[in-house]
């Protein structure tokens, strides 16, 4: 048995195969589309989800509530009395706070239980990459506290670079005005965004055209990677049902940096509900976000 249990939530966008291989448990953040609710009890195939969005459906999401969090952590505690929970950014959801409330309640009820909840200040596979770092540290024999301390010390080195294909989804989330969304869409404007030190999704600049926006992600990697240039042993890429564009970014990173190891996966419905089809995101360690 592992020395401690690593858990996360579905916004980490990690493949099911990865979770099973490394014995990482995950709680699903609920979403609703076409008047149907999805969560731990029921899931939709990701391509079908994005097809509904392309057809005009507008999904909504809700945070994990304290009761759901407590039930999940209690089940994990039956497997291991030490738990490290890497949670979705508090700048984007109340899920992390509710996980902390649940953890505190359980530790008060069970004195031999230790649960550390970390606000990753990350989203999508940025959160997933921090989970991966925790898995690596665990395999190196690090304790729960040593692993948690490393994650806390380095989480702001986790760089997120996003581009979206449809500005209207950013408008729905309050990131751009309706006028900017309409005019930008007509002009072929593609925004470049990142997640800042407070865990918020922030627009950085605009470029014109899809290919330029994908290349801009890699341009920013080269600018931000800094002293981590030779120590990024893996780069994560997530996408909103646009595998070819994700592969294009992967090959460009490989060409420029010589990176050989990547993990590429879908942006799941909880994040995808806000970013939309055609989103591409790049995650790596850098000197600063």
C-alpha positions as a Markdown table, in Angstrom:
| # | Residue | x | y | z |
|---|---|---|---|---|
| 1 | Unk | 0.0 | 0.0 | 0.0 |
| 2 | Unk | 1.2 | 3.6 | -0.7 |
| 3 | Unk | 2.5 | 5.5 | 2.2 |
| 4 | Unk | -0.4 | 8.1 | 1.8 |
| 5 | Unk | -3.4 | 8.5 | -0.4 |
| 6 | Unk | -3.3 | 11.2 | -3.2 |
| 7 | Unk | -6.8 | 12.4 | -4.2 |
| 8 | Unk | -8.0 | 15.2 | -6.5 |
| 9 | Unk | -11.1 | 16.3 | -8.4 |
| 10 | Unk | -12.3 | 15.9 | -12.0 |
| 11 | Unk | -11.1 | 19.4 | -13.0 |
| 12 | Unk | -7.6 | 18.0 | -13.0 |
| 13 | Unk | -8.5 | 16.4 | -16.4 |
| 14 | Unk | -6.3 | 13.4 | -15.9 |
| 15 | Unk | -7.0 | 10.3 | -17.9 |
| 16 | Unk | -8.8 | 7.4 | -16.2 |
| 17 | Unk | -5.9 | 5.2 | -17.1 |
| 18 | Unk | -3.4 | 7.5 | -15.2 |
| 19 | Unk | -5.6 | 7.6 | -12.1 |
| 20 | Unk | -5.9 | 3.8 | -12.0 |
| 21 | Unk | -2.2 | 3.2 | -12.6 |
| 22 | Unk | -1.2 | 5.5 | -9.8 |
| 23 | Unk | -4.1 | 4.8 | -7.4 |
| 24 | Unk | -5.3 | 8.4 | -7.4 |
| 25 | Unk | -8.9 | 8.8 | -6.3 |
| 26 | Unk | -11.0 | 11.5 | -7.8 |
| 27 | Unk | -14.3 | 13.3 | -6.9 |
| 28 | Unk | -16.4 | 14.5 | -9.9 |
| 29 | Unk | -17.5 | 18.1 | -10.0 |
| 30 | Unk | -21.1 | 18.1 | -11.2 |
| 31 | Unk | -22.3 | 19.7 | -14.4 |
| 32 | Unk | -25.7 | 20.1 | -16.1 |
| 33 | Unk | -26.3 | 20.0 | -19.8 |
| 34 | Unk | -29.6 | 19.8 | -21.7 |
| 35 | Unk | -31.4 | 19.7 | -18.3 |
| 36 | Unk | -29.5 | 16.5 | -17.3 |
| 37 | Unk | -27.1 | 16.4 | -14.3 |
| 38 | Unk | -23.8 | 14.5 | -14.4 |
| 39 | Unk | -21.4 | 13.7 | -11.6 |
| 40 | Unk | -19.9 | 10.7 | -9.8 |
| 41 | Unk | -23.1 | 8.7 | -10.5 |
| 42 | Unk | -23.3 | 9.4 | -14.2 |
| 43 | Unk | -20.9 | 10.7 | -16.9 |
| 44 | Unk | -21.2 | 11.8 | -20.5 |
| 45 | Unk | -18.7 | 10.8 | -23.2 |
| 46 | Unk | -16.5 | 13.9 | -23.7 |
| 47 | Unk | -16.9 | 14.1 | -27.5 |
| 48 | Unk | -20.7 | 13.9 | -27.2 |
| 49 | Unk | -20.5 | 16.7 | -24.6 |
| 50 | Unk | -18.6 | 19.0 | -27.0 |
| 51 | Unk | -21.0 | 18.2 | -29.8 |
| 52 | Unk | -23.9 | 19.4 | -27.7 |
| 53 | Unk | -22.0 | 22.6 | -27.1 |
| 54 | Unk | -21.3 | 23.0 | -30.8 |
| 55 | Unk | -25.0 | 22.6 | -31.3 |
| 56 | Unk | -25.8 | 25.5 | -29.0 |
| 57 | Unk | -26.3 | 23.8 | -25.6 |
| 58 | Unk | -25.0 | 25.9 | -22.7 |
| 59 | Unk | -23.9 | 23.7 | -19.7 |
| 60 | Unk | -23.6 | 24.9 | -16.2 |
| 61 | Unk | -21.4 | 23.6 | -13.3 |
| 62 | Unk | -21.6 | 23.5 | -9.5 |
| 63 | Unk | -18.9 | 23.2 | -6.8 |
| 64 | Unk | -18.5 | 20.1 | -4.7 |
| 65 | Unk | -20.5 | 20.7 | -1.6 |
| 66 | Unk | -19.2 | 19.9 | 2.0 |
| 67 | Unk | -21.4 | 16.8 | 2.3 |
| 68 | Unk | -20.2 | 15.3 | -1.0 |
| 69 | Unk | -16.6 | 16.2 | 0.0 |
| 70 | Unk | -17.0 | 14.5 | 3.4 |
| 71 | Unk | -18.5 | 11.3 | 1.9 |
| 72 | Unk | -15.6 | 11.1 | -0.6 |
| 73 | Unk | -12.9 | 11.7 | 1.9 |
| 74 | Unk | -14.4 | 9.2 | 4.3 |
| 75 | Unk | -14.3 | 6.5 | 1.7 |
| 76 | Unk | -10.6 | 7.4 | 1.0 |
| 77 | Unk | -9.9 | 7.3 | 4.7 |
| 78 | Unk | -11.1 | 3.7 | 4.8 |
| 79 | Unk | -8.1 | 2.9 | 2.5 |
| 80 | Unk | -5.5 | 5.1 | 4.1 |
| 81 | Unk | -5.3 | 7.2 | 7.2 |
| 82 | Unk | -3.1 | 9.8 | 5.5 |
| 83 | Unk | -4.6 | 11.7 | 2.6 |
| 84 | Unk | -3.2 | 14.5 | 0.4 |
| 85 | Unk | -5.9 | 16.3 | -1.5 |
| 86 | Unk | -4.9 | 18.5 | -4.4 |
| 87 | Unk | -8.0 | 20.7 | -5.1 |
| 88 | Unk | -9.2 | 23.0 | -7.9 |
| 89 | Unk | -8.2 | 26.6 | -7.7 |
| 90 | Unk | -10.1 | 28.7 | -5.1 |
| 91 | Unk | -9.9 | 31.5 | -7.6 |
| 92 | Unk | -12.4 | 29.6 | -9.8 |
| 93 | Unk | -14.5 | 27.5 | -7.5 |
| 94 | Unk | -15.6 | 27.0 | -3.8 |
| 95 | Unk | -14.7 | 23.3 | -4.1 |
| 96 | Unk | -11.3 | 23.6 | -2.3 |
| 97 | Unk | -12.9 | 25.4 | 0.7 |
| 98 | Unk | -15.5 | 22.7 | 1.0 |
| 99 | Unk | -12.9 | 20.0 | 0.8 |
| 100 | Unk | -11.1 | 21.7 | 3.7 |
| 101 | Unk | -14.3 | 22.0 | 5.7 |
| 102 | Unk | -15.0 | 18.3 | 5.2 |
| 103 | Unk | -11.4 | 17.3 | 6.0 |
| 104 | Unk | -11.5 | 19.3 | 9.3 |
| 105 | Unk | -14.7 | 17.7 | 10.3 |
| 106 | Unk | -13.4 | 14.2 | 9.7 |
| 107 | Unk | -10.1 | 14.9 | 11.5 |
| 108 | Unk | -12.1 | 16.1 | 14.5 |
| 109 | Unk | -14.1 | 13.0 | 14.5 |
| 110 | Unk | -11.2 | 10.6 | 13.9 |
| 111 | Unk | -8.0 | 11.6 | 15.8 |
| 112 | Unk | -5.7 | 9.2 | 13.9 |
| 113 | Unk | -6.7 | 10.7 | 10.5 |
| 114 | Unk | -4.5 | 13.2 | 8.7 |
| 115 | Unk | -5.8 | 15.0 | 5.7 |
| 116 | Unk | -3.9 | 17.8 | 4.0 |
| 117 | Unk | -5.9 | 19.9 | 1.5 |
| 118 | Unk | -3.9 | 22.1 | -0.9 |
| 119 | Unk | -5.4 | 24.9 | -2.9 |
| 120 | Unk | -3.4 | 24.3 | -6.1 |
| 121 | Unk | -4.4 | 27.6 | -7.6 |
| 122 | Unk | -4.5 | 25.6 | -10.8 |
| 123 | Unk | -7.0 | 24.4 | -13.4 |
| 124 | Unk | -7.4 | 21.6 | -15.9 |
| 125 | Unk | -4.1 | 19.7 | -16.5 |
| 126 | Unk | -2.2 | 22.3 | -14.6 |
| 127 | Unk | -3.8 | 20.9 | -11.5 |
| 128 | Unk | -3.2 | 17.5 | -13.1 |
| 129 | Unk | 0.5 | 18.2 | -13.5 |
| 130 | Unk | 0.8 | 19.1 | -9.8 |
| 131 | Unk | -0.9 | 15.7 | -9.0 |
| 132 | Unk | 1.8 | 14.1 | -11.2 |
| 133 | Unk | 4.5 | 15.8 | -9.2 |
| 134 | Unk | 3.0 | 14.5 | -6.0 |
| 135 | Unk | 2.9 | 11.0 | -7.5 |
| 136 | Unk | 6.6 | 11.3 | -8.4 |
| 137 | Unk | 7.5 | 12.5 | -4.9 |
| 138 | Unk | 5.5 | 9.7 | -3.3 |
| 139 | Unk | 7.3 | 7.1 | -5.5 |
| 140 | Unk | 10.6 | 8.6 | -4.3 |
| 141 | Unk | 9.6 | 7.8 | -0.7 |
| 142 | Unk | 8.7 | 11.3 | 0.4 |
| 143 | Unk | 6.2 | 11.5 | 3.3 |
| 144 | Unk | 2.8 | 13.2 | 3.1 |
| 145 | Unk | 4.2 | 16.4 | 4.7 |
| 146 | Unk | 7.3 | 16.5 | 2.6 |
| 147 | Unk | 5.2 | 16.1 | -0.6 |
| 148 | Unk | 2.7 | 18.8 | 0.6 |
| 149 | Unk | 5.5 | 21.2 | 1.4 |
| 150 | Unk | 7.1 | 20.7 | -2.0 |
| 151 | Unk | 3.7 | 21.3 | -3.8 |
| 152 | Unk | 3.0 | 24.5 | -1.7 |
| 153 | Unk | 6.5 | 25.8 | -2.4 |
| 154 | Unk | 6.3 | 25.2 | -6.2 |
| 155 | Unk | 2.7 | 25.5 | -7.2 |
| 156 | Unk | 3.2 | 29.1 | -8.5 |
| 157 | Unk | 5.8 | 27.7 | -10.8 |
| 158 | Unk | 3.1 | 25.8 | -12.6 |
| 159 | Unk | 2.5 | 27.8 | -15.8 |
| 160 | Unk | -0.9 | 27.6 | -17.7 |
| 161 | Unk | -1.2 | 28.9 | -21.2 |
| 162 | Unk | -4.6 | 28.8 | -22.9 |
| 163 | Unk | -6.2 | 29.8 | -26.1 |
| 164 | Unk | -9.9 | 29.5 | -27.0 |
| 165 | Unk | -11.6 | 29.2 | -30.4 |
| 166 | Unk | -14.9 | 30.8 | -29.5 |
| 167 | Unk | -15.0 | 34.1 | -27.6 |
| 168 | Unk | -18.7 | 33.7 | -26.7 |
| 169 | Unk | -17.9 | 31.1 | -24.0 |
| 170 | Unk | -15.5 | 33.6 | -22.3 |
| 171 | Unk | -18.3 | 36.2 | -22.5 |
| 172 | Unk | -20.7 | 33.8 | -20.7 |
| 173 | Unk | -18.1 | 33.5 | -18.0 |
| 174 | Unk | -17.6 | 37.3 | -17.7 |
| 175 | Unk | -14.1 | 37.3 | -19.2 |
| 176 | Unk | -14.9 | 39.5 | -22.2 |
| 177 | Unk | -17.8 | 41.8 | -23.1 |
| 178 | Unk | -20.5 | 40.8 | -25.5 |
| 179 | Unk | -19.3 | 43.4 | -28.0 |
| 180 | Unk | -15.8 | 42.2 | -27.7 |
| 181 | Unk | -16.9 | 38.6 | -28.2 |
| 182 | Unk | -19.0 | 39.5 | -31.3 |
| 183 | Unk | -16.4 | 41.8 | -32.9 |
| 184 | Unk | -13.5 | 39.5 | -32.0 |
| 185 | Unk | -15.2 | 36.5 | -33.5 |
| 186 | Unk | -15.9 | 38.3 | -36.7 |
| 187 | Unk | -12.3 | 39.5 | -36.9 |
| 188 | Unk | -10.8 | 36.0 | -36.2 |
| 189 | Unk | -9.4 | 37.3 | -32.9 |
| 190 | Unk | -8.1 | 34.5 | -30.6 |
| 191 | Unk | -7.2 | 35.4 | -27.0 |
| 192 | Unk | -4.2 | 34.1 | -25.1 |
| 193 | Unk | -5.0 | 33.5 | -21.4 |
| 194 | Unk | -3.2 | 32.2 | -18.3 |
| 195 | Unk | -3.9 | 31.4 | -14.7 |
| 196 | Unk | -2.4 | 34.0 | -12.3 |
| 197 | Unk | -0.9 | 33.7 | -8.8 |
| 198 | Unk | -4.4 | 34.0 | -7.3 |
| 199 | Unk | -5.7 | 31.2 | -9.4 |
| 200 | Unk | -7.8 | 33.3 | -11.7 |
| 201 | Unk | -8.1 | 32.9 | -15.5 |
| 202 | Unk | -6.8 | 36.1 | -17.0 |
| 203 | Unk | -6.7 | 37.3 | -20.6 |
| 204 | Unk | -3.1 | 38.4 | -21.6 |
| 205 | Unk | -3.4 | 39.5 | -25.2 |
| 206 | Unk | -5.1 | 38.8 | -28.5 |
| 207 | Unk | -3.7 | 37.4 | -31.8 |
| 208 | Unk | -5.4 | 37.0 | -35.1 |
| 209 | Unk | -5.9 | 33.5 | -36.5 |
| 210 | Unk | -6.0 | 30.0 | -35.1 |
| 211 | Unk | -2.5 | 28.9 | -36.1 |
| 212 | Unk | -0.9 | 32.0 | -34.6 |
| 213 | Unk | -2.7 | 31.5 | -31.4 |
| 214 | Unk | -1.4 | 27.9 | -31.1 |
| 215 | Unk | 2.2 | 29.1 | -31.9 |
| 216 | Unk | 1.7 | 31.9 | -29.3 |
| 217 | Unk | 1.3 | 29.2 | -26.6 |
| 218 | Unk | 4.7 | 27.8 | -27.4 |
| 219 | Unk | 6.2 | 31.3 | -27.7 |
| 220 | Unk | 5.1 | 31.9 | -24.1 |
| 221 | Unk | 6.5 | 28.6 | -23.0 |
| 222 | Unk | 9.9 | 29.7 | -24.3 |
| 223 | Unk | 9.6 | 33.0 | -22.4 |
| 224 | Unk | 8.3 | 31.7 | -19.1 |
| 225 | Unk | 10.2 | 28.4 | -18.7 |
| 226 | Unk | 13.4 | 30.2 | -17.6 |
| 227 | Unk | 15.6 | 28.1 | -15.3 |
| 228 | Unk | 13.3 | 25.1 | -15.7 |
| 229 | Unk | 14.2 | 24.7 | -19.4 |
| 230 | Unk | 16.2 | 21.5 | -18.8 |
| 231 | Unk | 14.2 | 20.1 | -15.9 |
| 232 | Unk | 10.7 | 19.8 | -17.5 |
| 233 | Unk | 10.7 | 16.0 | -17.8 |
| 234 | Unk | 7.1 | 16.1 | -19.0 |
| 235 | Unk | 4.7 | 18.7 | -20.5 |
| 236 | Unk | 0.9 | 18.4 | -20.2 |
| 237 | Unk | -1.5 | 19.5 | -23.0 |
| 238 | Unk | -5.3 | 19.5 | -22.8 |
| 239 | Unk | -7.9 | 20.3 | -25.5 |
| 240 | Unk | -11.5 | 20.9 | -26.0 |
| 241 | Unk | -12.2 | 18.1 | -28.5 |
| 242 | Unk | -9.5 | 19.3 | -31.0 |
| 243 | Unk | -6.9 | 16.6 | -30.9 |
| 244 | Unk | -5.1 | 17.7 | -34.1 |
| 245 | Unk | -4.5 | 21.2 | -32.7 |
| 246 | Unk | -3.1 | 19.7 | -29.4 |
| 247 | Unk | -0.8 | 17.5 | -31.5 |
| 248 | Unk | 0.4 | 20.5 | -33.4 |
| 249 | Unk | 1.3 | 22.3 | -30.2 |
| 250 | Unk | 3.0 | 19.1 | -28.9 |
| 251 | Unk | 5.2 | 18.8 | -32.0 |
| 252 | Unk | 6.1 | 22.5 | -31.8 |
| 253 | Unk | 7.2 | 22.1 | -28.2 |
| 254 | Unk | 9.2 | 19.0 | -29.1 |
| 255 | Unk | 10.8 | 20.9 | -32.0 |
| 256 | Unk | 11.8 | 23.9 | -30.0 |
| 257 | Unk | 12.7 | 22.3 | -26.6 |
| 258 | Unk | 13.5 | 18.7 | -27.5 |
| 259 | Unk | 10.9 | 17.5 | -25.0 |
| 260 | Unk | 10.1 | 13.8 | -25.5 |
| 261 | Unk | 7.4 | 13.0 | -22.8 |
| 262 | Unk | 3.9 | 14.5 | -23.0 |
| 263 | Unk | 0.5 | 13.8 | -21.5 |
| 264 | Unk | -2.3 | 14.9 | -23.8 |
| 265 | Unk | -5.9 | 14.6 | -22.8 |
| 266 | Unk | -9.4 | 16.2 | -23.2 |
| 267 | Unk | -10.5 | 19.2 | -21.2 |
| 268 | Unk | -13.3 | 17.6 | -19.2 |
| 269 | Unk | -16.9 | 18.9 | -19.2 |
| 270 | Unk | -16.5 | 20.9 | -15.9 |
| 271 | Unk | -13.8 | 23.1 | -17.4 |
| 272 | Unk | -15.0 | 22.7 | -20.9 |
| 273 | Unk | -18.4 | 24.2 | -20.0 |
| 274 | Unk | -16.6 | 27.5 | -19.5 |
| 275 | Unk | -13.9 | 27.3 | -22.2 |
| 276 | Unk | -15.8 | 25.6 | -25.0 |
| 277 | Unk | -14.9 | 23.4 | -27.9 |
| 278 | Unk | -11.5 | 24.2 | -29.6 |
| 279 | Unk | -9.7 | 25.3 | -26.4 |
| 280 | Unk | -6.0 | 24.3 | -26.2 |
| 281 | Unk | -4.0 | 24.6 | -23.1 |
| 282 | Unk | -0.3 | 24.0 | -22.4 |
| 283 | Unk | 1.2 | 23.3 | -18.9 |
| 284 | Unk | 4.8 | 23.3 | -17.7 |
| 285 | Unk | 7.1 | 24.3 | -14.9 |
| 286 | Unk | 8.6 | 27.8 | -15.2 |
| 287 | Unk | 10.2 | 30.5 | -13.1 |
| 288 | Unk | 6.9 | 32.3 | -12.6 |
| 289 | Unk | 3.4 | 32.3 | -14.0 |
